[in-house]
Amino acid sequence: MSVRRLSIIAAATFLFCTVAIGVASAQSNRSVNDFSLKNASNTEVSLRSYASSKAVVIAFVNPSCAFSKLYRERFRALTATYKDRGVQFIFINAPINLADGHTTDPGDAASLPFFIDEGQKVSALLGVTKTPEVVLLQPVGDGFAVRYKGAIDDNPQVEGFVKERYLATALDDVLAGRSTSVTDKRAAGCLIKQP
């Protein structure tokens, strides 16, 4: 190879690494102050009310989305596993199309507490575009630091074939006082309807 070609490859590699590190750094330095959501009984609940939790997982789901349905049992298992370790789960029923609205599946309503993101303000604030997609927040100072955003694991279709559990790994890192090893993974799912 020529020196010029090697120089171009080295420059491209350096640029890619710099961008990747910058994105990871920006994600880990991102924070959220507060927002409010309405629960099933139409009562406003603020994020700040969970400041005493060790971590808060905001999960954007939709009972009509096939991908959200595939994660139903995984969400129940994650909630059961981490609830006693100080992790609060908030499930936001995000609209995915015009005919869908904000309906809840009776099978989920009893075990997963649904909240409504009116006008999709919280999904826009957190940069969430799909259901299911999660954001892991850790209380710090007067706000919450974003520690992870994206997919729950690496196989949305077949739970038995999951090799990497992104959310569980990030939760374990946060609860152990470590920096999250993964800060962002692209989620697969249904697109959230934007206002």
C-alpha positions as CSV (number, residue, x, y, z in Angstrom):
1,M,0.0,0.0,0.0
2,S,1.1,3.5,-0.6
3,V,1.8,6.0,2.1
4,R,-1.1,8.2,0.9
5,R,-3.6,5.3,1.2
6,L,-2.3,4.4,4.7
7,S,-2.6,8.1,5.8
8,I,-6.2,8.2,4.6
9,I,-7.0,5.0,6.4
10,A,-5.3,6.2,9.6
11,A,-7.1,9.6,9.4
12,A,-10.5,7.9,8.8
13,T,-9.9,5.6,11.8
14,F,-8.9,8.5,14.0
15,L,-12.0,10.5,13.0
16,F,-14.3,7.5,13.6
17,C,-12.8,6.9,17.1
18,T,-13.0,10.5,18.0
19,V,-16.7,10.7,17.0
20,A,-17.5,7.5,18.8
21,I,-15.9,8.7,22.0
22,G,-17.6,12.1,21.7
23,V,-21.0,10.4,21.3
24,A,-20.4,8.2,24.3
25,S,-19.2,11.1,26.3
26,A,-22.1,13.3,25.4
27,Q,-24.5,10.5,26.3
28,S,-22.9,10.0,29.7
29,N,-22.9,13.8,30.4
30,R,-26.5,14.2,29.4
31,S,-29.0,15.0,32.2
32,V,-32.7,15.6,32.8
33,N,-34.0,18.0,35.4
34,D,-37.7,17.0,35.8
35,F,-40.9,16.2,33.9
36,S,-44.4,15.1,34.7
37,L,-46.6,12.3,33.4
38,K,-50.2,11.4,34.0
39,N,-50.9,7.9,35.4
40,A,-53.9,5.7,34.8
41,S,-56.0,7.7,37.3
42,N,-55.1,11.0,35.5
43,T,-52.9,12.1,38.4
44,E,-49.7,13.9,37.5
45,V,-46.5,12.3,38.8
46,S,-43.1,14.0,38.5
47,L,-39.8,12.4,37.8
48,R,-38.4,14.2,40.9
49,S,-40.7,12.1,43.1
50,Y,-38.3,9.2,42.3
51,A,-35.2,11.0,43.3
52,S,-34.7,8.6,46.3
53,S,-34.5,5.6,43.9
54,K,-31.0,4.2,43.0
55,A,-32.1,4.3,39.3
56,V,-35.2,5.0,37.2
57,V,-35.9,3.1,34.0
58,I,-38.3,4.9,31.6
59,A,-39.7,2.3,29.2
60,F,-41.6,3.5,26.1
61,V,-44.1,0.8,25.1
62,N,-47.3,0.4,23.2
63,P,-49.7,-2.5,23.7
64,S,-50.5,-2.6,20.0
65,C,-46.9,-2.8,18.9
66,A,-45.8,-6.3,18.1
67,F,-42.3,-5.6,19.4
68,S,-43.7,-4.3,22.8
69,K,-45.8,-7.5,23.1
70,L,-42.6,-9.6,22.6
71,Y,-41.0,-7.8,25.6
72,R,-44.0,-8.0,27.9
73,E,-42.6,-10.9,30.0
74,R,-39.1,-9.5,29.8
75,F,-40.3,-6.3,31.4
76,R,-42.1,-8.1,34.1
77,A,-38.9,-10.1,34.9
78,L,-36.7,-7.0,34.9
79,T,-39.1,-5.2,37.2
80,A,-39.3,-8.2,39.6
81,T,-35.5,-8.6,39.6
82,Y,-34.6,-4.9,40.2
83,K,-37.5,-3.6,42.2
84,D,-36.1,-4.7,45.5
85,R,-32.7,-3.2,44.6
86,G,-34.0,0.3,44.5
87,V,-34.9,0.6,40.7
88,Q,-38.1,2.2,39.7
89,F,-39.7,1.3,36.4
90,I,-42.0,3.8,34.6
91,F,-43.8,2.5,31.5
92,I,-45.0,5.2,29.1
93,N,-47.7,4.2,26.7
94,A,-46.5,5.9,23.5
95,P,-48.8,6.2,20.5
96,I,-47.5,4.6,17.3
97,N,-50.3,5.5,14.9
98,L,-53.4,7.6,14.5
99,A,-55.9,4.8,15.1
100,D,-54.2,3.6,18.3
101,G,-54.6,6.4,20.8
102,H,-53.7,5.8,24.5
103,T,-55.3,2.4,25.1
104,T,-53.8,0.0,27.6
105,D,-53.9,-3.8,27.4
106,P,-55.8,-5.2,30.4
107,G,-53.2,-7.9,30.7
108,D,-50.5,-5.3,31.3
109,A,-52.4,-2.7,33.3
110,A,-52.4,-4.9,36.5
111,S,-48.7,-5.6,36.5
112,L,-47.1,-2.7,34.6
113,P,-48.0,0.8,35.7
114,F,-48.7,2.8,32.5
115,F,-48.2,6.6,32.2
116,I,-49.2,8.9,29.4
117,D,-46.8,11.3,27.7
118,E,-49.1,14.0,26.4
119,G,-47.8,15.5,23.2
120,Q,-44.8,13.1,23.3
121,K,-42.9,15.8,25.2
122,V,-40.9,13.2,27.3
123,S,-40.0,11.0,24.3
124,A,-38.8,14.1,22.5
125,L,-36.8,15.3,25.6
126,L,-35.1,11.9,25.9
127,G,-34.6,11.4,22.2
128,V,-36.7,8.2,22.1
129,T,-38.2,7.2,18.7
130,K,-39.4,3.6,19.1
131,T,-41.4,1.2,21.3
132,P,-40.0,-0.6,23.1
133,E,-37.1,1.7,24.0
134,V,-35.7,2.4,27.4
135,V,-33.8,5.2,29.1
136,L,-31.9,4.5,32.3
137,L,-31.7,7.5,34.6
138,Q,-29.6,7.8,37.8
139,P,-30.4,10.5,40.4
140,V,-27.5,13.0,40.7
141,G,-27.7,16.3,42.5
142,D,-30.8,18.2,41.4
143,G,-31.5,16.1,38.4
144,F,-31.0,12.7,36.7
145,A,-28.1,11.6,34.6
146,V,-28.8,9.5,31.4
147,R,-26.8,6.4,31.8
148,Y,-28.2,4.3,29.0
149,K,-30.7,4.7,26.1
150,G,-31.8,2.2,23.6
151,A,-32.7,-1.5,23.2
152,I,-33.4,-3.8,26.1
153,D,-31.3,-6.6,24.6
154,D,-29.9,-7.9,21.3
155,N,-32.9,-10.0,20.2
156,P,-36.3,-8.4,20.1
157,Q,-38.0,-11.5,18.6
158,V,-36.8,-14.5,20.5
159,E,-35.9,-14.2,24.2
160,G,-34.2,-17.6,24.2
161,F,-31.7,-16.3,21.7
162,V,-30.6,-13.2,23.6
163,K,-26.9,-13.0,24.0
164,E,-26.5,-9.4,25.3
165,R,-28.8,-7.9,27.9
166,Y,-28.0,-4.2,27.5
167,L,-30.4,-2.8,30.0
168,A,-29.6,-5.4,32.7
169,T,-25.9,-4.8,32.2
170,A,-26.3,-1.0,32.5
171,L,-28.4,-1.5,35.6
172,D,-25.8,-3.8,37.2
173,D,-23.1,-1.2,36.4
174,V,-25.1,1.7,37.9
175,L,-26.0,-0.3,41.0
176,A,-22.4,-1.3,41.5
177,G,-21.2,2.3,41.2
178,R,-19.5,1.8,37.9
179,S,-19.7,3.7,34.7
180,T,-22.0,2.0,32.2
181,S,-20.0,-0.1,29.7
182,V,-22.7,0.5,27.0
183,T,-24.4,3.9,26.9
184,D,-26.5,3.6,23.7
185,K,-27.8,0.8,21.5
186,R,-30.2,1.3,18.6
187,A,-33.7,-0.1,19.4
188,A,-35.8,-2.1,17.0
189,G,-39.5,-1.5,17.2
190,C,-42.5,0.5,16.2
191,L,-42.0,4.2,15.5
192,I,-43.5,6.6,18.0
193,K,-46.0,9.0,16.4
194,Q,-44.7,12.5,16.6
195,P,-47.2,15.4,17.2
